[in-house]
Amino acid sequence: MHVSAGVDFSEESRAAALSFWEQLQAYAIRNPEIRTSKRPIDVPDDAPAIVRELVGSARIAGVGPMFSFRGALADYVGRFLAEQVQELTVSCGGDYFIVSKKRQKLTVHHGPAGGSIAVVVQPRRGGVGVSTSVGRGRVVVDGLAVLASSCMLADATAAGVQAILSKRDGFRLALDYVKKVPGVHGGLVVLGDRIGLTGNVEIAA
């Protein structure tokens, strides 16, 4: 995890990340399915709020809870720090929680000739979650960015895109899927020489 802000938040970030991890680990002892299920699950109302949101985001995207883990960590730390500063970025692997007063560019694909493609992240109240294909293990896409109301939702939706792309006509199906997930602002998919955009997404060189 990496935090970019105008103030050194090393200790605060570590404490917030540890709090998130402890809550998730404690709940996983009660319900191991949260770590193992590749399909959406339900949790009771007495589960910690962050666990309920993590599970709920994964359910909205139609995937298992752990597919939203990295995004949830970025959200949890980012929201805590955003109470103290007005601009920051918390990244965890290829997931980003961004709070900014101005537009930002986030590079998501480097072409073979040295060119690159970036998405423009617009400032939004409460921050923006962005998930990319970086650090996803078996990657079936050349470039990917999902922008959403939370990083955990973007993370879960990006996992859904990865799964759909392996299917026949997966490129079109993946873009249709992103468009239909509530809370997702839009997405970019780069596969070979094809570039697909859906929703409210602007790209820049």
Backbone as numpy.savetxt, mean C-alpha at the origin, in Angstrom:
# Nx Ny Nz CAx CAy CAz Cx Cy Cz
11.88 -0.16 7.29 11.04 1.03 7.29 11.92 2.28 7.29
11.53 3.28 6.51 12.28 4.52 6.42 11.32 5.70 6.57
11.72 6.69 7.35 10.89 7.87 7.58 11.63 9.10 7.08
10.96 9.87 6.23 11.51 11.14 5.75 10.63 12.27 6.28
11.22 13.13 7.08 10.48 14.26 7.66 11.49 15.35 8.00
10.98 16.51 8.36 11.87 17.61 8.71 12.46 17.49 10.09
12.04 16.48 10.84 12.50 16.28 12.22 12.96 14.83 12.35
13.92 14.59 13.22 14.38 13.23 13.48 13.37 12.52 14.38
12.70 11.52 13.80 11.69 10.78 14.55 12.11 9.33 14.76
13.39 9.09 14.90 13.89 7.72 15.02 13.24 6.97 16.18
13.27 7.57 17.36 12.74 6.91 18.54 11.22 6.76 18.47
10.56 7.84 18.02 9.10 7.79 17.93 8.65 6.75 16.90
9.37 6.68 15.79 9.03 5.71 14.75 9.20 4.29 15.27
10.30 4.05 15.97 10.57 2.72 16.51 9.49 2.32 17.51
9.10 3.25 18.37 8.08 2.95 19.37 6.73 2.65 18.72
6.37 3.43 17.69 5.10 3.20 17.01 5.10 1.86 16.28
6.21 1.54 15.61 6.31 0.27 14.89 6.23 -0.90 15.86
6.87 -0.77 17.01 6.83 -1.83 18.02 5.42 -2.01 18.57
4.71 -0.90 18.78 3.33 -0.98 19.26 2.45 -1.72 18.25
2.62 -1.41 16.97 1.86 -2.10 15.93 2.16 -3.59 15.95
3.45 -3.93 15.99 3.86 -5.33 15.95 3.32 -6.10 17.15
3.39 -5.50 18.33 2.92 -6.18 19.54 1.42 -6.45 19.47
0.65 -5.49 18.97 -0.80 -5.69 18.86 -1.12 -6.81 17.87
-0.41 -6.81 16.74 -0.67 -7.83 15.73 -0.24 -9.21 16.22
0.91 -9.30 16.85 1.40 -10.58 17.35 0.49 -11.14 18.44
0.06 -10.27 19.34 -0.83 -10.71 20.42 -2.14 -11.24 19.86
-2.67 -10.56 18.85 -3.92 -11.03 18.27 -3.71 -12.31 17.47
-2.57 -12.45 16.81 -2.30 -13.65 16.01 -2.22 -14.90 16.87
-1.87 -14.75 18.14 -1.88 -15.90 19.06 -3.31 -16.38 19.27
-4.24 -15.42 19.35 -5.65 -15.77 19.51 -6.24 -16.32 18.22
-5.80 -15.77 17.09 -6.38 -16.13 15.80 -5.27 -16.27 14.76
-4.60 -17.44 14.71 -3.48 -17.64 13.77 -3.88 -17.47 12.30
-5.18 -17.54 12.02 -5.64 -17.43 10.63 -5.27 -16.08 10.03
-5.08 -15.09 10.87 -4.76 -13.76 10.35 -3.40 -13.75 9.65
-2.53 -14.70 10.02 -1.21 -14.78 9.39 -1.16 -15.78 8.24
-2.11 -16.70 8.19 -2.01 -17.80 7.23 -3.02 -17.76 6.10
-4.16 -17.11 6.31 -5.23 -17.16 5.31 -4.87 -16.32 4.08
-5.06 -16.91 2.91 -4.87 -16.17 1.66 -6.19 -15.61 1.15
-7.23 -15.82 1.92 -8.56 -15.30 1.59 -9.03 -14.35 2.68
-9.99 -13.49 2.38 -10.51 -12.56 3.41 -11.08 -13.31 4.60
-10.90 -12.73 5.79 -11.44 -13.30 7.00 -12.20 -12.22 7.77
-12.89 -12.62 8.81 -13.56 -11.69 9.71 -12.91 -11.78 11.08
-12.94 -10.68 11.82 -12.44 -10.67 13.19 -13.50 -10.03 14.07
-13.54 -10.40 15.36 -14.55 -9.84 16.26 -14.31 -8.38 16.58
-15.32 -7.75 17.13 -15.24 -6.32 17.46 -14.22 -6.01 18.55
-13.83 -7.03 19.35 -12.87 -6.75 20.41 -11.42 -6.85 19.94
-11.20 -7.11 18.66 -9.84 -7.09 18.13 -9.33 -5.65 18.12
-8.02 -5.44 18.24 -7.47 -4.07 18.21 -7.91 -3.34 16.94
-8.07 -2.03 17.05 -8.58 -1.24 15.93 -7.72 -1.41 14.68
-6.39 -1.42 14.83 -5.53 -1.54 13.66 -5.67 -2.91 13.02
-5.92 -3.92 13.82 -6.14 -5.27 13.28 -7.45 -5.32 12.51
-8.49 -4.70 13.06 -9.77 -4.68 12.36 -9.64 -3.94 11.03
-8.89 -2.84 11.02 -8.74 -2.08 9.78 -7.90 -2.85 8.76
-6.84 -3.50 9.23 -6.00 -4.31 8.35 -6.82 -5.41 7.69
-7.59 -6.13 8.50 -8.42 -7.21 7.98 -9.51 -6.66 7.05
-10.08 -5.53 7.42 -11.13 -4.93 6.60 -10.62 -4.47 5.25
-9.43 -3.89 5.23 -8.84 -3.44 3.97 -8.57 -4.62 3.04
-8.06 -5.69 3.61 -7.79 -6.90 2.82 -9.10 -7.48 2.27
-10.14 -7.43 3.09 -11.44 -7.95 2.65 -11.98 -7.12 1.49
-11.86 -5.81 1.57 -12.32 -4.94 0.49 -11.63 -5.29 -0.83
-10.33 -5.60 -0.73 -9.55 -5.93 -1.92 -9.70 -7.39 -2.33
-10.32 -8.21 -1.46 -10.55 -9.61 -1.79 -9.35 -10.51 -1.60
-8.45 -10.15 -0.67 -7.25 -10.95 -0.42 -7.13 -11.26 1.07
-6.12 -12.08 1.42 -5.89 -12.41 2.82 -5.27 -11.26 3.59
-5.41 -11.27 4.93 -4.97 -10.14 5.76 -3.50 -9.79 5.65
-2.63 -10.80 5.54 -1.20 -10.49 5.54 -0.74 -9.77 4.27
-1.59 -9.74 3.27 -1.24 -8.99 2.06 -1.33 -7.48 2.30
-1.86 -7.08 3.45 -1.94 -5.65 3.78 -1.04 -5.29 4.96
-0.17 -6.23 5.35 0.66 -6.03 6.54 1.61 -4.84 6.42
2.41 -4.81 5.34 3.39 -3.72 5.19 2.71 -2.37 5.13
1.61 -2.30 4.39 0.88 -1.05 4.30 0.33 -0.60 5.64
-0.14 -1.58 6.43 -0.67 -1.25 7.75 0.41 -0.70 8.66
1.61 -1.25 8.57 2.73 -0.74 9.37 3.05 0.70 8.99
3.11 0.96 7.68 3.39 2.33 7.22 2.28 3.29 7.66
1.03 2.85 7.57 -0.10 3.68 8.01 0.00 4.00 9.50
0.25 2.97 10.29 0.23 3.13 11.75 1.31 4.12 12.19
2.52 3.94 11.68 3.62 4.84 12.04 3.38 6.23 11.45
2.94 6.27 10.21 2.72 7.55 9.54 1.64 8.39 10.21
0.55 7.76 10.58 -0.53 8.50 11.24 -0.09 9.06 12.59
0.69 8.27 13.31 1.19 8.73 14.61 2.09 9.96 14.44
3.00 9.89 13.47 3.93 11.00 13.27 3.24 12.21 12.65
2.19 11.98 11.87 1.48 13.08 11.21 0.76 13.98 12.20
0.62 13.54 13.44 0.05 14.39 14.47 1.02 15.48 14.89
2.30 15.31 14.51 3.34 16.25 14.94 3.94 17.06 13.80
3.83 16.58 12.56 4.37 17.31 11.41 3.35 17.29 10.28
3.51 18.23 9.36 2.55 18.35 8.27 3.04 17.74 6.97
4.31 17.35 6.93 4.84 16.71 5.73 5.78 15.58 6.12
5.53 14.39 5.60 6.41 13.26 5.86 6.09 12.13 4.90
7.04 11.22 4.77 6.85 9.99 4.01 7.38 8.84 4.85
6.54 7.83 5.02 6.96 6.60 5.69 6.92 5.50 4.64
8.05 4.87 4.41 8.11 3.80 3.42 8.47 2.48 4.09
7.87 1.42 3.59 8.14 0.08 4.10 8.18 -0.83 2.88
9.40 -1.20 2.45 9.52 -1.94 1.20 9.08 -1.03 0.06
8.10 -1.46 -0.69 7.59 -0.66 -1.79 6.29 0.05 -1.48
5.96 0.19 -0.18 4.73 0.86 0.24 5.06 2.20 0.88
4.19 3.19 0.62 4.46 4.55 1.07 3.21 5.18 1.68
3.40 5.77 2.87 2.38 6.64 3.47 2.90 8.05 3.31
2.16 8.89 2.58 2.65 10.22 2.23 1.68 11.30 2.69
2.20 12.24 3.46 1.46 13.44 3.83 2.26 14.62 3.30
1.65 15.44 2.45 2.38 16.54 1.84 1.42 17.67 1.49
1.97 18.88 1.44 1.18 20.04 1.03 1.24 20.26 -0.48
2.16 19.58 -1.14 2.32 19.78 -2.58 2.43 18.43 -3.29
2.30 18.48 -4.59 2.41 17.28 -5.41 3.81 16.69 -5.32
3.85 15.36 -5.34 5.14 14.67 -5.35 5.17 13.65 -6.47
6.39 13.36 -6.95 6.56 12.32 -7.95 7.21 11.10 -7.29
6.68 9.93 -7.63 7.20 8.69 -7.09 7.50 7.76 -8.26
8.77 7.46 -8.46 9.18 6.60 -9.57 8.80 5.15 -9.31
8.16 4.53 -10.30 7.70 3.15 -10.13 8.24 2.21 -11.20
8.89 2.75 -12.25 9.41 1.88 -13.30 10.59 2.53 -14.00
11.67 1.74 -14.16 12.83 2.18 -14.92 12.91 1.35 -16.19
12.88 2.03 -17.34 12.90 1.33 -18.60 14.29 0.84 -18.98
14.39 -0.05 -19.96 15.68 -0.61 -20.37 16.63 0.44 -20.94
16.10 1.54 -21.46 16.94 2.59 -22.04 17.32 3.65 -21.00
17.00 3.40 -19.75 17.35 4.36 -18.70 16.25 5.34 -18.37
15.15 5.31 -19.13 14.02 6.18 -18.82 13.23 5.66 -17.63
12.37 6.47 -17.11 11.58 6.06 -15.95 10.16 6.60 -16.06
9.27 5.98 -15.30 7.88 6.43 -15.20 7.58 6.67 -13.74
6.98 7.79 -13.44 6.63 8.14 -12.07 5.15 8.48 -12.00
4.55 8.23 -10.85 3.18 8.67 -10.61 3.23 9.95 -9.79
2.26 10.81 -10.03 2.15 12.05 -9.28 1.20 11.82 -8.10
1.70 12.05 -6.91 0.90 11.87 -5.70 0.36 13.23 -5.29
-0.96 13.36 -5.37 -1.61 14.63 -5.03 -1.79 14.73 -3.51
-1.67 15.93 -2.94 -1.90 16.08 -1.50 -3.36 15.82 -1.15
-3.58 15.06 -0.11 -4.93 14.75 0.36 -4.96 14.80 1.89
-6.07 15.24 2.41 -6.23 15.28 3.86 -6.14 13.86 4.43
-5.33 13.68 5.44 -5.17 12.36 6.04 -4.10 11.52 5.39
-3.52 12.02 4.29 -2.44 11.29 3.64 -2.90 10.40 2.50
-1.94 9.88 1.78 -2.19 8.99 0.64 -1.36 7.73 0.83
-1.94 6.59 0.52 -1.20 5.33 0.54 -0.85 4.92 -0.88
0.40 4.55 -1.09 0.85 4.09 -2.41 1.56 2.75 -2.24
1.20 1.79 -3.07 1.87 0.50 -3.03 2.43 0.19 -4.41
3.67 -0.27 -4.46 4.33 -0.60 -5.71 4.75 -2.07 -5.70
5.38 -2.50 -6.79 5.78 -3.91 -6.91 7.11 -4.21 -6.22
7.77 -3.19 -5.67 9.07 -3.39 -5.02 8.92 -4.30 -3.80
9.78 -5.29 -3.69 9.80 -6.14 -2.50 8.67 -7.14 -2.40
8.03 -7.48 -3.51 6.90 -8.40 -3.47 7.27 -9.84 -3.79
8.55 -10.16 -3.80 8.93 -11.53 -4.07 8.73 -11.85 -5.55
7.85 -12.79 -5.85 7.60 -13.17 -7.25 6.84 -12.04 -7.93
7.56 -11.28 -8.76 6.96 -10.13 -9.43 6.60 -10.49 -10.86
5.35 -10.27 -11.22 4.88 -10.61 -12.57 4.59 -9.35 -13.37
5.07 -8.22 -12.90 4.79 -6.94 -13.55 6.06 -6.12 -13.58
6.22 -5.28 -14.60 7.42 -4.45 -14.72 7.32 -3.17 -13.90
6.14 -2.68 -13.72 5.92 -1.49 -12.93 4.51 -1.49 -12.39
4.33 -1.07 -11.15 3.00 -1.08 -10.53 2.91 0.00 -9.48
1.80 0.71 -9.47 1.51 1.66 -8.40 0.01 1.69 -8.18
-0.40 1.52 -6.94 -1.81 1.65 -6.55 -1.88 2.77 -5.52
-2.73 3.76 -5.78 -2.92 4.88 -4.86 -4.28 4.75 -4.20
-4.32 4.89 -2.87 -5.57 4.66 -2.15 -5.66 5.55 -0.92
-6.80 5.47 -0.26 -7.05 6.27 0.92 -6.21 5.83 2.11
-5.69 4.61 2.07 -4.77 4.13 3.10 -3.72 3.27 2.43
-2.57 3.17 3.08 -1.49 2.36 2.53 -1.84 0.88 2.58
-2.54 0.46 3.64 -2.89 -0.95 3.75 -3.88 -1.37 2.65
-4.78 -0.48 2.26 -5.69 -0.79 1.16 -4.93 -0.84 -0.16
-4.00 0.09 -0.35 -3.18 0.08 -1.56 -2.35 -1.20 -1.63
-1.81 -1.62 -0.50 -0.99 -2.84 -0.41 -1.82 -4.07 -0.78
-3.00 -4.19 -0.20 -3.86 -5.33 -0.47 -4.30 -5.35 -1.93
-4.62 -4.18 -2.48 -5.05 -4.11 -3.88 -3.91 -4.45 -4.82
-2.70 -4.02 -4.50 -1.54 -4.37 -5.33 -1.32 -5.87 -5.35
-1.56 -6.53 -4.22 -1.46 -7.99 -4.18 -2.51 -8.63 -5.08
-3.71 -8.05 -5.08 -4.75 -8.54 -5.97 -4.38 -8.38 -7.43
-3.76 -7.26 -7.77 -3.31 -7.02 -9.15 -2.31 -8.08 -9.56
-1.35 -8.37 -8.70 -0.32 -9.37 -9.00 -0.95 -10.73 -9.30
-1.95 -11.09 -8.52 -2.60 -12.38 -8.72 -3.37 -12.42 -10.04
-4.04 -11.33 -10.37 -4.87 -11.28 -11.58 -4.01 -11.26 -12.84
-2.86 -10.62 -12.79 -2.02 -10.49 -13.98 -1.56 -11.83 -14.54
-1.52 -12.84 -13.71 -1.08 -14.16 -14.18 -2.17 -14.89 -14.96
-3.37 -14.35 -14.96 -4.49 -15.00 -15.66 -4.52 -14.57 -17.14
-5.31 -15.30 -17.91 -5.50 -14.94 -19.31 -6.20 -13.58 -19.38
-5.71 -12.70 -20.23 -6.23 -11.34 -20.35 -6.09 -10.59 -19.03
-5.05 -10.95 -18.26 -4.87 -10.38 -16.93 -4.63 -8.88 -16.90
-4.00 -8.34 -17.94 -3.71 -6.90 -17.96 -5.00 -6.09 -17.88
-5.95 -6.41 -18.73 -7.23 -5.69 -18.73 -8.01 -5.98 -17.45
-8.02 -7.24 -17.02 -8.76 -7.60 -15.82 -8.21 -6.90 -14.58
-6.88 -6.74 -14.52 -6.26 -6.09 -13.37 -6.67 -4.62 -13.29
-6.70 -3.94 -14.43 -7.10 -2.53 -14.44 -8.57 -2.39 -14.06
-9.42 -3.30 -14.53 -10.84 -3.28 -14.16 -11.01 -3.51 -12.67
-10.21 -4.41 -12.13 -10.26 -4.71 -10.70 -9.91 -3.49 -9.86
-8.81 -2.81 -10.21 -8.39 -1.63 -9.46 -9.48 -0.57 -9.46
-10.14 -0.41 -10.60 -11.17 0.60 -10.75 -12.36 0.35 -9.82
-12.59 -0.91 -9.46 -13.78 -1.29 -8.70 -13.56 -1.37 -7.20
-12.32 -1.28 -6.74 -12.06 -1.41 -5.30 -12.39 -0.09 -4.59
-13.36 -0.08 -3.69 -13.72 1.16 -2.98 -12.54 1.72 -2.19
-12.33 3.02 -2.28 -11.24 3.65 -1.55 -9.94 3.75 -2.32
-9.87 3.11 -3.48 -8.68 3.21 -4.33 -8.85 4.38 -5.29
-7.86 5.28 -5.32 -7.93 6.44 -6.21 -7.60 6.08 -7.65
-6.71 5.13 -7.84 -6.34 4.73 -9.19 -5.09 3.89 -9.18
-4.65 3.48 -10.38 -3.47 2.64 -10.46 -2.76 2.74 -11.79
-1.51 2.31 -11.78 -0.67 2.24 -12.96 -0.09 0.84 -13.05
-0.17 0.22 -14.23 0.41 -1.10 -14.46 1.28 -1.03 -15.71
2.53 -1.46 -15.57 3.45 -1.52 -16.71 3.83 -2.98 -16.92
3.55 -3.48 -18.10 3.85 -4.87 -18.43 4.44 -4.91 -19.83
5.75 -5.12 -19.91 6.42 -5.07 -21.21 6.31 -3.68 -21.81
5.77 -3.60 -23.03 5.62 -2.30 -23.69 4.23 -1.71 -23.49
3.46 -2.32 -22.61 2.10 -1.83 -22.34 2.06 -1.04 -21.02
1.39 0.09 -21.07 1.19 0.92 -19.87 -0.30 1.14 -19.69
-0.82 0.73 -18.56 -2.25 0.89 -18.28 -2.47 1.82 -17.10
-3.45 2.70 -17.27 -3.83 3.64 -16.20 -5.31 3.50 -15.93
-5.68 3.65 -14.66 -7.10 3.68 -14.33 -7.30 4.61 -13.15
-8.46 5.27 -13.10 -8.76 6.16 -11.99 -8.06 7.50 -12.11
-7.93 8.17 -10.99 -7.37 9.52 -10.94 -5.87 9.45 -10.72
-5.14 9.04 -11.77 -3.68 8.90 -11.67 -3.03 9.69 -12.80
-2.02 10.45 -12.44 -1.25 11.21 -13.41 0.18 10.67 -13.42
0.75 10.48 -14.60 2.11 9.99 -14.69 3.03 11.09 -15.19
4.32 10.93 -14.88 5.34 11.89 -15.31 6.60 11.14 -15.64
7.39 11.68 -16.53 8.66 11.04 -16.91 9.67 11.21 -15.80
